[in-house]
C-alpha cells in the first residue's frame, strides 16, 4: 500500500472501475426490496456548483448505504433541459439554446462522474429530447380529450424581459422567479391545466405525507388555501349582469356599502363603457397592470381605486352600492369581486375613509353591546371579532357565528347565494411564448377551430436549427416550415400549428416515472417497471420548490392516476429539503462584490487584488453568482479530491441546516482521511493475513476489549444516525472516535494473539462505514486488505448487543444536585453497594459531614444524589 494518499489517482481509477463493472446498473428484481432514491435533477446551466455537490452527495450516501443494506437501489440522473433558464443563458452567451444545453450536459455529466456519484447512467434522460417530450405531448392530448386541459383568454402574469407568461407560483413578490424583473398583467389566450379539480384531494393528502417536512406541508396547504363561506350574487342595477362574490363573512352583508372589483375583472371595462368614468377607469386598469399585484405587495400598499360608473344591489337590504375597481381586489382570490364591509374589514375601512363611503356596523362586541354601541363616528379601525348582530333586520340579537349559517340559508332560499368552498389555488397556465420548450400539439383551423394533432403524428418536433429573434423572442410564429400544416379534421392546407410551448415545470412533473423505463417506446413508461419502482422512497431537493415543482408533481401524478396509468396518488414517500451552502461576501467600494480569488490578505487585513482598496466582509449568505461568494467545486477536486469535498459537505452541518463554507473545514476533512490512510498503511501488512475478530467479547481484556466495544458501538451509532435522521455529521464523528481508539493500539502488540484480528475488524469497520461517504478512499483500502469485490457489494456490518455491555461504568455523585465526586465501578454492582461507596467517598464526606442525610437517590450505573 502506498504510504501517501493521492486522491486524484485513486478516484480516477475507481470511477473507471465502477463504469467497467457497470456496478450501479439496476433492473427490476421481485426477489429484492426496492429503494428509489432521487435528487431533483438540475438545469444544464454550465457547471455544477456547491449546492449541487451538497445535494447530490447527500443522496449518494443514502443510495450507497441502502445498497449495502441489501436493497435494490434505483439512483438515476438526468437534465431538466427545456425552459427559460437554458434559453436566457444561451442568449447571454450569444449561442443557440440547443448547442448551449447539449454542451453543458456533457460538461456537467463529466463533473458528476468526477464526484463519484453512484448513478445508473444507462437511465439518463434530457427533457429536451423528442423521445421524452413526445410522451408529454401525448399526455396533453389525453388531458384535452378528458377536459383536463382547456384554452381561454385571460389576464396573465407577463415578464417583458423573458417575453413570456408566468404561472402564479412563478411570481415572487411581484417579480419574475427567473430574472427578477417586475411582472405585469397582460390579456392573452392561454392553455390551462385544471389543477383546481384536484384541489381538495391535494389538500387532504397533505396530512398523509408523514415523511415530508412540516414547513413544506404548511406552504402547500396555504397555497391551496381552502376557505369555507358563501357565494352571494349581487344584481347590477339597470343591467342583466350579476356579480358573484365569495365571502367567509356572510354575517356582515347588511354592512356591505360598496363593491370592489379587481382591475382585471371583465366587468370593470364592460360596465364603465359609455360612462363619464370610462377614461379614468381605463387609466387605472393600465396603471395596475404595471404594478406588483402579488398579495404580499398589495397588502402593504395604500388602498386606492376608482368608481366605474355603475351600481349593484345588496340582496339583503335592497340598497344600491357603488361599484369600484380597487388595487386590493385580486382575481386570484375568490371571484375577483369583494363585498366591501368597511366596519368589519380593515382594507375596506381604509378605503371607505379615503373615499368617504358609508360605514355601517353590524357586529357588536358582546361585552359592550348595551353600553357602547359601535358607530362610524367612534370607530378608529374595523372590528373583526365575534359578537352580537345589530343593524341586520331579523337577525339582530343573534350571535354572528349563528347568523353566518342563518343568512346563508336565507340567501339560498331566495336564490341569491349558496354555501360553498373556495380555494386560493388557480388552474395552471402552461402556455409559454418561448422557443425552447415542448411544442403544444394543437392545430388552429379556420374551418374546424382548434383541433388536436393525431397521436400518430407525435412527436411534434421543435426545430432545433431555428434562430432566436431580437430580444430573445420565439421564432416559431415566423417559421412557415413549422406553423404551416394540414388540419387533421377537414384536410385544409391553411391550418397553423400552435406556437406556444409548454411550461418547463410540465417536464419536471413526471420525469421520475420516465426514469423507471427511459428507453420504453410504447408509452410514457412501462407500467410494470413503474409498479415496481414507484413511488420514490426518498426525494431530495431545495425548499424553494415547495410550491412549484412539488405541487405540480403531486397534481400530475393524480392526472396519471385518473387516466389509469399509475396505481398511486403521491409520487414521493419521503422528502428531504437540504439547507443552502453559504459563504460571507467580500466587496470593495470600486468593484462591488468580489470573487474569493480577487481578495488577498496583507497584515491580517483584506484587500482587493484589482485596485488595492480595503475589502469589507459582509454577512454570510447563500452562495450566488450575483454576489460572487462562490467556490468552484473544480478547485476543490483539483486540490483535495472528490472524497474530501464530499466529507466536508456531510460533516459541516446536518442536511436540513445551512452549510457555511470553511476552508479550514475542508482541510480538516483532508487531514482526517490522511490520518486513516497512514493508520491503514501502518497495519496493513500485519492484519492482511488474518481474518477479522468475531469471537465472544468477554474473551478480550484491556485495550482490545475497549476497541472491540468501540467497534460495535460505532456500528450502532452510524447505522442509527443514517437510518433515522440522515445525520451524517454525527455518524462521521463516531467513526473519528473509533479511529482515535485505534491509534491507541501500538504495532508493538502485533504479536499478541488477538491484536491483529481485532485491528483488522476495526479497520474494516472504519472502511465499510465510510464507504458511502468517501467511496473511492474506502474502495482502495478495501482492495488492499485483499477483497476482490467492490466494497459496495459488501454487507453493512451488524453490531453485537453483548459487545456494547461495559465492564465498568462511571458513577457521578451529587450533593443537593451539585457535582461533588465521581468513580468507576463494575457494571453489575448492586444499588446498595453503589450507595455505600458514594457515602464513604472522601470528597463527598467533606460536604456531608455533621449534616443530616434526608434522602439518597440512586440511578443504577449512572448517578447518586445525596440530599442533606
Residue, then its C-alpha position, 0 to 999 in steps of 0.5 A: x500500500x502506498x504510504x501517501x494518499x493521492x486522491x486524484x489517482x485513486x478516484x480516477x481509477x475507481x470511477x473507471x472501475x465502477x463504469x467497467x463493472x457497470x456496478x450501479x446498473x439496476x433492473x427490476x428484481x421481485x426477489x429484492x426490496x426496492x429503494x428509489x432514491x432521487x435528487x431533483x435533477x438540475x438545469x444544464x446551466x454550465x457547471x455544477x456548483x456547491x449546492x449541487x455537490x451538497x445535494x447530490x452527495x447527500x443522496x449518494x450516501x443514502x443510495x450507497x448505504x441502502x445498497x449495502x443494506x441489501x436493497x435494490x437501489x434505483x439512483x438515476x440522473x438526468x437534465x431538466x433541459x427545456x425552459x427559460x433558464x437554458x434559453x436566457x443563458x444561451x442568449x447571454x452567451x450569444x449561442x443557440x439554446x440547443x448547442x448551449x444545453x447539449x454542451x453543458x450536459x456533457x460538461x456537467x455529466x463529466x463533473x458528476x462522474x468526477x464526484x463519484x456519484x453512484x448513478x445508473x447512467x444507462x437511465x439518463x434522460x434530457x427533457x429536451x429530447x423528442x423521445x421524452x417530450x413526445x410522451x408529454x405531448x401525448x399526455x396533453x392530448x389525453x388531458x384535452x380529450x378528458x377536459x383536463x386541459x382547456x384554452x381561454x383568454x385571460x389576464x396573465x402574469x407577463x415578464x417583458x424581459x423573458x417575453x413570456x407568461x408566468x404561472x402564479x407560483x412563478x411570481x415572487x413578490x411581484x417579480x419574475x422567479x427567473x430574472x427578477x424583473x417586475x411582472x405585469x398583467x397582460x390579456x392573452x389566450x392561454x392553455x390551462x391545466x385544471x389543477x383546481x379539480x384536484x384541489x381538495x384531494x391535494x389538500x387532504x393528502x397533505x396530512x398523509x405525507x408523514x415523511x415530508x417536512x412540516x414547513x413544506x406541508x404548511x406552504x402547500x396547504x396555504x397555497x391551496x388555501x381552502x376557505x369555507x363561506x358563501x357565494x352571494x350574487x349581487x344584481x347590477x342595477x339597470x343591467x342583466x349582469x350579476x356579480x358573484x362574490x365569495x365571502x367567509x363573512x356572510x354575517x356582515x352583508x347588511x354592512x356591505x356599502x360598496x363593491x370592489x372589483x379587481x382591475x382585471x375583472x371583465x366587468x370593470x371595462x364592460x360596465x364603465x363603457x359609455x360612462x363619464x368614468x370610462x377614461x379614468x377607469x381605463x387609466x387605472x386598469x393600465x396603471x395596475x397592470x404595471x404594478x406588483x399585484x402579488x398579495x404580499x405587495x398589495x397588502x402593504x400598499x395604500x388602498x386606492x381605486x376608482x368608481x366605474x360608473x355603475x351600481x349593484x344591489x345588496x340582496x339583503x337590504x335592497x340598497x344600491x352600492x357603488x361599484x369600484x375597481x380597487x388595487x386590493x381586489x385580486x382575481x386570484x382570490x375568490x371571484x375577483x369581486x369583494x363585498x366591501x364591509x368597511x366596519x368589519x374589514x380593515x382594507x375596506x375601512x381604509x378605503x371607505x375613509x379615503x373615499x368617504x363611503x358609508x360605514x355601517x356596523x353590524x357586529x357588536x362586541x358582546x361585552x359592550x353591546x348595551x353600553x357602547x354601541x359601535x358607530x362610524x363616528x367612534x370607530x378608529x379601525x374595523x372590528x373583526x371579532x365575534x359578537x352580537x348582530x345589530x343593524x341586520x333586520x331579523x337577525x339582530x340579537x343573534x350571535x354572528x357565528x349563528x347568523x353566518x349559517x342563518x343568512x346563508x340559508x336565507x340567501x339560498x332560499x331566495x336564490x341569491x347565494x349558496x354555501x360553498x368552498x373556495x380555494x386560493x389555488x388557480x388552474x395552471x397556465x402552461x402556455x409559454x411564448x418561448x422557443x425552447x420548450x415542448x411544442x403544444x400539439x394543437x392545430x388552429x383551423x379556420x374551418x374546424x377551430x382548434x383541433x388536436x394533432x393525431x397521436x400518430x403524428x407525435x412527436x411534434x418536433x421543435x426545430x432545433x436549427x431555428x434562430x432566436x429573434x431580437x430580444x430573445x423572442x420565439x421564432x416559431x410564429x415566423x417559421x412557415x416550415x413549422x406553423x404551416x400544416x394540414x388540419x387533421x379534421x377537414x384536410x385544409x392546407x391553411x391550418x397553423x400549428x400552435x406556437x406556444x410551448x409548454x411550461x418547463x415545470x410540465x417536464x419536471x412533473x413526471x420525469x421520475x416515472x420516465x426514469x423507471x423505463x427511459x428507453x420504453x417506446x410504447x408509452x410514457x413508461x412501462x407500467x410494470x417497471x413503474x409498479x415496481x419502482x414507484x413511488x420514490x422512497x426518498x426525494x431530495x431537493x431545495x425548499x424553494x420548490x415547495x410550491x412549484x415543482x412539488x405541487x405540480x408533481x403531486x397534481x400530475x401524478x393524480x392526472x396519471x392516476x385518473x387516466x389509469x396509468x399509475x396505481x398511486x396518488x403521491x409520487x414521493x414517500x419521503x422528502x428531504x429539503x437540504x439547507x443552502x451552502x453559504x459563504x460571507x461576501x467580500x466587496x470593495x467600494x470600486x468593484x462591488x462584490x468580489x470573487x474569493x480569488x480577487x481578495x488577498x490578505x496583507x497584515x491580517x487585513x483584506x484587500x482587493x487584488x484589482x485596485x488595492x482598496x480595503x475589502x469589507x466582509x459582509x454577512x454570510x449568505x447563500x452562495x450566488x453568482x450575483x454576489x460572487x461568494x462562490x467556490x468552484x467545486x473544480x478547485x476543490x477536486x483539483x486540490x483535495x479530491x472528490x472524497x474530501x469535498x464530499x466529507x466536508x459537505x456531510x460533516x459541516x452541518x446536518x442536511x436540513x441546516x445551512x452549510x457555511x463554507x470553511x476552508x479550514x473545514x475542508x482541510x480538516x476533512x483532508x487531514x482526517x482521511x490522511x490520518x486513516x490512510x497512514x493508520x491503514x498503511x501502518x497495519x496493513x501488512x500485519x492484519x492482511x493475513x488474518x481474518x477479522x475478530x468475531x469471537x465472544x467479547x468477554x474473551x478480550x481484556x484491556x485495550x482490545x476489549x475497549x476497541x472491540x466495544x468501540x467497534x460495535x458501538x460505532x456500528x450502532x451509532x452510524x447505522x442509527x444516525x443514517x437510518x433515522x435522521x440522515x445525520x451524517x455529521x454525527x455518524x462521521x464523528x463516531x467513526x473519528x472516535x473509533x479511529x482515535x481508539x485505534x491509534x491507541x493500539x501500538x504495532x508493538x502488540x502485533x504479536x499478541x494473539x488477538x491484536x491483529x484480528x481485532x485491528x483488522x475488524x476495526x479497520x474494516x469497520x472504519x472502511x465499510x462505514x465510510x464507504x458511502x461517504x468517501x467511496x473511492x478512499x474506502x474502495x482502495x483500502x478495501x482492495x488492499x486488505x485483499x477483497x476482490x469485490x467492490x466494497x459496495x457489494x459488501x454487507x453493512x456490518x451488524x453490531x453485537x448487543x453483548x459487545x456494547x455491555x461495559x465492564x465498568x461504568x462511571x458513577x457521578x455523585x451529587x450533593x443537593x444536585x451539585x457535582x461533588x465526586x465521581x468513580x468507576x465501578x463494575x457494571x453489575x454492582x448492586x444499588x446498595x453497594x453503589x450507595x455505600x461507596x458514594x457515602x464513604x467517598x472522601x470528597x463527598x464526606x467533606x460536604x456531608x459531614x455533621x449534616x443530616x442525610x434526608x434522602x439518597x437517590x440512586x440511578x443504577x450505573x449512572x448517578x447518586x444524589x445525596x440530599x442533606 
